[in-house]
Amino acid sequence: MVSEHYGRVDNPAKVIVDDLDGDVTIERLATVDEFHLGGARATAALIDDLDLGASDRVIDIGCGIGGPARRMASTVGCRVLGVDLTPSFVESARQLTQLTGLDDLVEFVVGDATALDLDGPFDAATLVHVGMNIEDKAAFFSAVAQLVKPGGRLGVFDIMAVGDPSTVGYPMPFAASADQAFLSSPKAYVEALRAAGFDVAEPVDRTQLALEAAAEAAGYGPPPVSLATLMGPEFASMFANVGAALRNNVLAPVEIIATR
């Protein structure tokens, strides 16, 4: 199950806060709560491309421990609802959001966003490194379309297959083995989004952004808290496998903006 793969730490927030010596800020959290390739830089690009504003209500589907949701709220002042299947992530997201003083703008719930009775529709929705765990993307995007108002935007930022996915090594941060991963090409995403009624912009490969962000982070030395905190001792292998897939042009982080 997806929640079992991600829920490796009972109380991530406590571990993170302890590692940060209680000095919890958006930027200090970024090395662990921006749980995707490109980190905070990729989230900032998504915020810009979605043209989010203070009056928007956003749903972040598969929100993890809340990094992108908090960054959206802190950057533009919008209200964000984060939804995730992993209970320990949602509880940690709540705790960290309170500590950063953003709990008046951001809230979190456990569950499948497409199967909850939510107070929608939303002005925008985000899906950040989630689609790799979704097998039937056409059905999923059809359900997401019901959450977004006409004229609203959906920002997808996923790891997509740009080569032969059967050559991918595991474990990956999003799956322990190939049978847990549902990698698709940018073309397949576009087709699924269009079938769900979205107008779809040209996919944008964010590999260079991700590589630049990683190089910049490496220049600062070891961070006080990292993704290993969430993913455990296998993270080194996961990180190496992701790097190999990027270098071999098998996988790429790709952003797609779609309009309802």
C-alpha positions in Angstrom: 0.0 0.0 0.0 1.1 3.6 -0.7 0.6 4.7 2.9 2.8 1.8 4.1 5.6 2.8 1.7 5.6 6.4 2.9 4.6 6.0 6.5 7.9 4.7 7.8 8.2 7.0 10.7 5.5 7.2 13.4 5.8 10.9 14.2 7.8 12.6 11.5 7.1 16.1 12.9 8.8 15.3 16.2 11.9 13.9 14.5 12.1 16.9 12.3 11.5 19.5 15.0 14.2 17.7 17.2 16.7 17.8 14.3 16.0 21.5 13.8 16.4 22.2 17.5 12.9 23.7 17.5 13.8 26.4 15.0 11.1 25.6 12.5 10.7 27.9 9.4 9.6 27.4 5.9 13.1 27.6 4.5 14.7 25.3 7.2 11.9 22.7 6.5 12.5 22.8 2.7 15.1 20.0 2.6 12.6 17.6 4.0 9.0 18.9 3.4 9.5 19.7 -0.3 9.4 16.0 -1.1 10.0 16.1 -4.8 12.7 16.7 -7.4 13.7 20.3 -7.6 12.4 21.0 -4.1 11.4 24.5 -3.2 12.5 25.8 -6.6 10.2 23.5 -8.4 7.3 24.5 -6.1 8.0 28.2 -6.8 7.9 27.5 -10.5 4.6 25.7 -10.2 3.1 28.6 -8.1 4.2 31.1 -10.8 2.9 28.9 -13.7 -0.5 28.4 -12.0 -0.7 32.2 -11.4 -2.0 31.7 -7.9 -3.3 34.7 -6.0 -4.4 35.5 -2.5 -8.1 35.0 -3.3 -7.6 31.4 -4.6 -8.6 28.3 -2.8 -6.3 25.4 -3.6 -6.4 21.7 -3.0 -3.0 19.9 -2.8 -3.7 16.3 -3.6 -1.1 13.9 -2.0 0.2 16.7 0.2 2.8 14.7 2.2 3.9 16.6 5.3 2.7 19.9 3.7 5.7 21.6 2.2 4.2 22.8 -1.1 0.9 23.7 0.6 2.7 25.9 3.2 4.9 27.5 0.5 1.8 28.3 -1.6 0.1 30.0 1.3 3.2 31.8 2.5 4.1 33.0 -1.0 0.8 34.4 -2.2 -1.6 34.2 0.8 -4.0 31.7 -0.7 -6.0 29.2 1.3 -4.9 25.6 0.8 -6.4 22.2 1.7 -3.9 19.4 1.8 -5.2 15.8 1.4 -3.0 12.7 1.9 -3.5 8.9 2.4 -0.8 8.6 5.0 -2.1 9.5 8.5 1.3 10.2 10.0 2.1 12.7 7.2 -1.2 14.5 7.7 -0.7 14.8 11.5 2.9 16.0 11.0 1.7 18.5 8.4 -0.7 19.9 10.9 1.9 20.2 13.6 4.5 21.8 11.3 1.9 24.2 9.9 1.0 25.4 13.4 4.7 25.9 14.2 5.2 28.0 11.1 2.2 30.1 11.9 0.3 29.2 8.8 -2.6 27.2 10.3 -5.0 30.0 9.6 -4.4 29.5 5.8 -3.6 25.8 5.5 -5.5 22.7 6.7 -5.0 19.0 6.2 -7.2 15.9 6.1 -6.6 12.2 5.7 -8.1 10.4 2.7 -8.4 10.2 -1.1 -9.3 13.7 -2.4 -11.4 12.2 -5.2 -13.6 10.3 -2.7 -14.1 12.8 0.0 -17.1 15.2 0.5 -15.1 18.4 0.2 -16.3 22.0 0.2 -15.5 22.7 -3.5 -15.0 23.5 -6.2 -11.5 24.9 -5.9 -9.8 27.6 -7.9 -6.8 25.4 -8.4 -5.4 22.0 -7.6 -1.9 20.6 -7.4 -0.5 17.1 -7.8 3.1 17.0 -6.8 5.0 13.7 -7.3 1.8 11.7 -6.8 0.8 10.3 -10.2 3.5 7.6 -10.0 1.3 5.8 -7.5 -1.9 6.1 -9.5 -2.6 3.3 -12.0 -5.8 4.6 -13.7 -4.9 8.2 -14.4 -7.8 8.7 -16.7 -10.3 7.9 -14.0 -8.3 9.9 -11.5 -8.2 13.0 -13.6 -11.9 12.7 -14.3 -12.5 12.8 -10.5 -10.1 15.7 -10.0 -12.0 17.7 -12.7 -15.0 17.7 -10.4 -13.0 19.4 -7.7 -11.9 22.3 -9.9 -14.2 25.1 -11.0 -14.7 25.9 -14.7 -11.7 28.1 -15.7 -9.7 26.7 -12.7 -6.2 25.3 -13.0 -4.5 22.0 -12.2 -0.8 21.8 -11.8 0.8 18.4 -12.2 4.5 17.9 -11.3 5.3 14.2 -11.6 8.2 11.9 -12.4 7.3 10.7 -15.9 8.7 8.1 -18.2 10.7 9.6 -21.1 12.5 6.3 -21.8 11.8 2.6 -21.1 10.4 2.4 -17.5 11.3 -1.3 -17.3 14.9 -0.3 -16.9 14.3 1.7 -13.7 16.1 0.4 -10.6 14.2 0.1 -7.3 13.7 1.1 -4.6 12.6 4.6 -5.6 11.3 7.3 -3.2 7.8 6.7 -4.5 7.8 2.8 -4.7 9.8 0.0 -3.1 9.4 -2.2 -6.3 8.1 -2.0 -9.8 4.7 -3.4 -9.0 4.0 -0.4 -6.8 5.0 2.1 -9.6 2.7 3.4 -12.4 5.0 5.5 -14.5 3.6 7.1 -17.6 4.8 9.3 -20.4 4.0 13.0 -20.7 2.0 12.1 -23.7 -0.1 9.7 -21.7 -0.7 12.3 -19.0 -1.8 14.8 -21.6 -4.3 12.3 -23.2 -5.7 11.4 -19.8 -6.1 15.1 -18.8 -7.8 16.0 -22.1 -10.2 13.0 -21.8 -11.1 14.5 -18.4 -12.1 17.8 -20.0 -9.0 19.8 -19.4 -7.2 22.1 -21.8 -3.6 21.2 -21.5 -0.5 23.3 -22.0 2.7 21.8 -23.4 4.6 19.7 -20.8 7.7 21.3 -19.3 10.7 19.1 -18.5 12.1 20.3 -15.2 15.2 18.1 -15.1 17.6 21.0 -15.5 15.9 22.9 -12.7 16.1 19.8 -10.5 19.8 19.2 -11.2 20.6 22.9 -10.5 18.6 22.8 -7.2 20.5 19.6 -6.2 23.9 21.2 -7.0 23.0 24.3 -5.1 21.9 22.3 -2.0 25.1 20.2 -2.2 27.2 23.4 -2.0 25.7 24.2 1.4 26.8 21.0 2.9 24.6 18.5 4.8 21.3 20.0 5.8 20.1 19.8 9.4 17.2 17.5 8.3 16.8 15.6 5.1 14.5 13.2 3.3 16.3 10.3 4.9 14.4 11.3 8.0 11.1 10.3 6.3 12.3 7.4 4.1 14.7 5.6 6.4 18.0 3.7 5.7 17.0 2.8 2.1 17.0 6.5 1.1 20.6 6.4 -0.2 19.6 3.6 -2.6 16.4 5.4 -3.6 18.4 8.6 -4.3 21.0 6.8 -6.4 18.3 5.0 -8.4 16.6 8.3 -9.2 19.8 9.9 -10.2 20.7 7.0 -12.6 17.2 7.2 -14.2 17.6 10.9 -14.8 21.1 10.7 -16.2 20.1 7.8 -18.5 17.0 9.8 -19.8 14.6 7.2 -18.6 12.7 9.4 -16.2 12.2 13.2 -15.9 10.4 15.5 -13.6 7.7 17.1 -15.8 5.3 19.9 -15.1 1.9 20.1 -16.8 -0.6 23.0 -16.4 -4.2 22.1 -17.3 -7.2 24.4 -17.3 -10.7 23.1 -16.6 
